Amino acid sequence: MEFEERKIIFHGSNFADFYLEQSTKVQEKIEFVLRIIRQVERVSKKFLSPMSGTDGLYEIRVEYSSNIYRIFCCFDNGNIVVLFNGFQKKTQKTPLKEIEKALRLKREYFELKKTQENESRSN
């Protein structure tokens, strides 16, 4: 079976807001990593890895000029990557408030999707 390129979508404006705050060079590096996620069937853990104990939450890893950036996401239907929020990582541990925000956005995304599916069935 041939690999189908993944689709990347945003939920809400959190990721876009984060992206627009970054320098052009950081934006280019983020785009490079997103292109890998879209086009490569088996993405290296260097770029994409599951967050343990978070029920399907992943983090996209971007490094540029000794700075570390993280973007939280999840998969939907196996081939859609939903981006939630991003931040610059300044400590060894990922900030709990960023994980909680991503989990809230993930719940919100799937609740909205379910509502839309129910509405389309009833029309």
Secondary structure, DSSP 8 states (H G I E B T S, - for coil): ------EEEE-SSHHHHHHHHS-HHHHHHHHHHHHHHHH-SS--TTTEEE-TTSSS-EEEEEEETTEEEEEEEEEETTTEEEEEEEEEE-SSS--HHHHHHHHHHHHHHHHHHHHHHHHHHH-
